[in-house]
Amino acid sequence: MPLPARVFSWTPLSLPSQEFFCKGLMEQPPPSPPVFTDDLPQEPNGSSEGQHHVVPNEMMLSYVSHVLLDDDIDEKLNNHPALLQVQQPFAQILSSPSSGTNAGSREGSHNFLHEGNNVDETVLNLTLSKGTYAVGAFLKGMEEANKFLPKDNNFRRDELLNHIVRESSSHSGVKKRHSRDRDDHLQLEITRTSKAMTMTKEQEENDLANEMLDEMMLHGYKACIRGMDKMCVTMDSEVEKKNMNSGSRKGMRDGNVVDICRLMISCAQEVAVNNHSRARELLKQIMQHASETGDATQRLAQCFSKGLEARLVGTGSLLWELLMAERPSVVELIKASSVYYEACCFNKMALVFSEVTIMQAMVGKSRLHIVDYGMEFAYQWAGLLRSLASREGALPEVKITAIGLPKPKSYPTEKIEEIGCRLGRFAHEFGLPSFKFHTIKTNWEDACIEDLKIEADEVLVVNDLFSFSTLTDEIISIDGLSPRDIVLNNISKMRPHVFIQSVYNCSYGSSFLSRFREMLLYYTALFDIFDATIPRDCKSRMVLEQVVLGRSVLNAVSCEGADLVERPERYRQWQMRNQRAGLRQLPLKTSIVEIVKDMVMKHHHKDFLIFQDGQWLLQGWRGRVHFAHSTWVAADAASRGLGSSNAE
């Protein structure tokens, strides 16, 4: 027979233990029925008489083993006289009228209760023949047997147990509620503490950023000089690295020299002709040599490989938007900017060129109005305010109008206004009689002369510090004038006393391949400058290369059309644009050129170049021109006497 049948057939043998469990519930507990084996004597009528027999353990074990191993266990158990004798009282109970069985069962039960213990063996076998019915009958019988228990029994274990369970559940529920309340309170305190710590950290970062901005704006040049001196001492200990710079464009692979720059150009060529399989093979080789902590070319390859990969996958514009959304902290940007100013003279000399030009235009004047396109940190204006406050004679009134950067390279207007508040504080500390600052929240091409509120006795200065390359050109603006030309025309209509322009000397061309080659040459020189002037383990250098410049590289390599943010042009191209817009170039003063040259020769690397081409002041590195600066006025400015003070 299968195992479940054995389990159910064996269940009646557990009845004595059930009776034992009920022992404490009875006033007069009956004796436990015996357990018989095959060789115990039985009465002829199948009932047990006399005293109960105690079975030794050996007999019990023998009998259990015999039962478990017998294949005909169900039949033998059901017909065993000893078992029938044990089951007889329960069978009579199950056959009683209250059990809900048939009428024949009721009569049998009535005879059992009133006439004796004789019971039909066939009925008993039918009742308990199968294990499933036996279990069901037993459970039903226990329910009916419960009615025979005394009604006045004060010790009811089930009720006591239920009471204990209810009390325990009640206390447990209260404890759980208290526990939940404590957990909620604790979680609330943790959240409050976390928010407080976050706010404290943000406040500390803001305070540090403000201190660094104040230092850069108030003592920018002196701070850069101190920083350059420290870096020069550090770089002197890296002589071996400098000697390796000459071969930095080469990499080693399996004993063979690999030209990483040539690999990048070859990969770009395959991308241009849509040979993606070959481009991926070359990109894999490039990435094997790329490293953000290696030499100049390895770091350059790290930037360009990201752009090539994004272009192959087709996620350039999306990745660009994600990078712009995840801007580094202000502290990191200021540190990176500070390192750049210390290592490279380009931007610093542009600020000096602008400040000296304005100071010369303000000779004998009392009111100054500066229109600044693309203000970010406004380093130059704090130094200008200091210079104006320290000049001889009456102190001038100063007004600055900031026009925010165009999308998607926009600088939050709120940040620009914070810079305006900082500049106002500086002007007050310097003792200037009046300082005004306001912003124009519109696209550059939409900003016109009516928005500026120009007054007749003001010296109007328009300033562009490498910002106009973000304006779209004819490639995007097919119909009519491009935003680049519209802005230049608006500047001409403003009739400024001087328009100061600083531009990148770089041309991306009209195709991806020409743009890639030009960018590679341009950024190779920049990364070479950093490798010669900044230690390789400088964290701010990695932020400058991989984040600040890296975003520009990724956008230029992976994006096209309107998604392309920057489109720089060479200074000769800007010269033609300015002239078409009605602007006239002013002569470049020798005194300004000499001041800039002297500063570069005294405090910067010997490989930086400062020279003049016509009316342009040029800056470069090891023979290549990177930046150009010039001054302009409206073409008819001579009729108002403008620009004459700038000519020499």
Buried (B, 14 or more C-beta within 10 A) or exposed (E): EEEEBBEBBBBBBEBBEBBEEBEEBEEEEEEEBBBBBEEBEBEEEBBBEEEEEEBEEEBEEBBBEEBEEBEEBBEBBBEBBBBBBBBBBBBBBBBBBEBEBEEEBBEBBBBBEEEEEEBEBEBBEEBBBBBEEBBEBBEBBBEBBEEEEEEEEEEEEEEEEEEEEEEEEEEEEEEEEEEEEEEEEEEEEEEEEEEEEEEEEEEEBEEBBBEBBBBBBBBBBEBBBEBBEEBEEEBEEBEEBEEBBEEBBBBEEEEEEBEBBEBBBBBBBBBBEEBBEBBBEBBEBBBBBBEBEBBBBBBBBBBBBBBBBBBBEEEBBBBBEEBBEEEBBBBBBBBBBBBBBBBBBBBBBBBBBBBBBBEBBBEEBBBBBBBBBBBBBBBBBBBBBBBBBEEEEEBBBBBBBBBBBBEBBEBEBEBBBEBBEBBBEBBEEBEBEEBBBBBBEEBBBBBEBEBBEBEEEBBBBBBBBBBBBBBBBEBBBEEEBBBBBBBBBBBBEBBBBBBBBBBBBBBBEEEBBEBBBBBBEBBBBBBBBBBBBBBBEBEBBBBBBBBBBBBBBBBBBBBEEEBBBBBBBBBEBBBEBBBEBBBBBBEBBEEBBEBBBEBBEEBBBEEBBBEEEEBBBBBBBEEEBBBBBBBBBBBEBEEEEBBEBBEE
